[in-house]
């Protein structure tokens, strides 16, 4: 069995500016940024309030929850019940 030399086993961490990470982790700010760039059509629909939403839809926190606390809502009343 052959092993890779230690020089090839180093890992690298890729990162970017903190502002970019913040923008990408907040769904509301990402939506605004995409709108400014003319790329909003590439993102899922974002509703500013329950009255604007098309139902049924998924209700997620503005800041990443990593797939937790996602609700399928069928009306503005459902939104108010889970928030």
C-alpha positions as CSV (number, residue, x, y, z in Angstrom):
1,X,0.0,0.0,0.0
2,X,1.3,3.5,-0.9
3,X,0.6,6.6,1.0
4,X,0.7,10.2,-0.2
5,X,3.7,12.2,1.1
6,X,3.0,14.6,4.0
7,X,3.4,17.6,1.8
8,X,0.3,16.6,-0.1
9,X,-1.8,16.0,3.0
10,X,-2.0,19.7,4.0
11,X,-5.5,21.1,4.1
12,X,-6.5,24.5,3.0
13,X,-9.2,26.8,4.3
14,X,-10.9,29.0,1.8
15,X,-12.6,32.1,3.1
16,X,-13.8,35.5,1.9
17,X,-14.6,39.0,3.3
18,X,-16.8,39.0,6.4
19,X,-19.3,41.3,4.6
20,X,-19.8,38.6,1.9
21,X,-20.4,35.9,4.5
22,X,-22.9,38.1,6.3
23,X,-24.8,39.0,3.1
24,X,-25.0,35.3,2.0
25,X,-26.2,34.1,5.4
26,X,-29.1,36.5,5.6
27,X,-31.8,35.6,3.2
28,X,-33.3,39.2,3.2
29,X,-30.1,41.0,2.5
30,X,-29.1,38.4,-0.2
31,X,-32.5,39.0,-1.8
32,X,-31.9,42.8,-1.9
33,X,-28.4,42.3,-3.2
34,X,-29.6,40.0,-6.0
35,X,-32.3,42.6,-6.9
36,X,-29.6,45.3,-7.2
37,X,-27.6,43.1,-9.5
38,X,-30.6,42.2,-11.6
39,X,-30.4,38.5,-10.5
40,X,-33.4,38.2,-8.3
41,X,-35.0,35.8,-10.7
42,X,-32.3,33.2,-9.8
43,X,-33.4,33.0,-6.1
44,X,-36.6,31.6,-4.6
45,X,-39.4,34.1,-4.0
46,X,-39.0,36.3,-1.0
47,X,-41.9,37.9,0.7
48,X,-41.5,40.9,3.0
49,X,-44.7,40.2,4.9
50,X,-47.4,37.5,5.2
51,X,-50.0,39.6,3.2
52,X,-47.7,39.6,0.1
53,X,-47.0,35.8,0.1
54,X,-48.3,33.2,-2.3
55,X,-49.5,30.2,-0.4
56,X,-48.7,27.4,0.3
57,X,-45.0,28.4,0.9
58,X,-42.1,27.6,3.1
59,X,-41.5,29.9,6.1
60,X,-37.8,30.2,7.0
61,X,-35.8,32.4,9.4
62,X,-34.0,35.3,7.7
63,X,-30.7,34.2,9.1
64,X,-29.6,30.6,8.4
65,X,-31.0,27.9,10.6
66,X,-29.3,25.1,8.6
67,X,-32.6,23.4,7.7
68,X,-34.2,23.8,11.1
69,X,-37.4,25.5,12.0
70,X,-38.9,25.5,8.5
71,X,-42.7,25.5,8.3
72,X,-45.1,24.9,5.4
73,X,-47.7,27.5,5.8
74,X,-51.0,27.8,3.9
75,X,-52.1,31.3,5.0
76,X,-51.1,34.5,6.7
77,X,-52.8,33.2,9.8
78,X,-50.5,30.1,9.7
79,X,-47.5,32.5,9.6
80,X,-48.7,34.4,12.6
81,X,-49.3,31.1,14.5
82,X,-45.7,29.9,14.1
83,X,-43.9,33.2,14.6
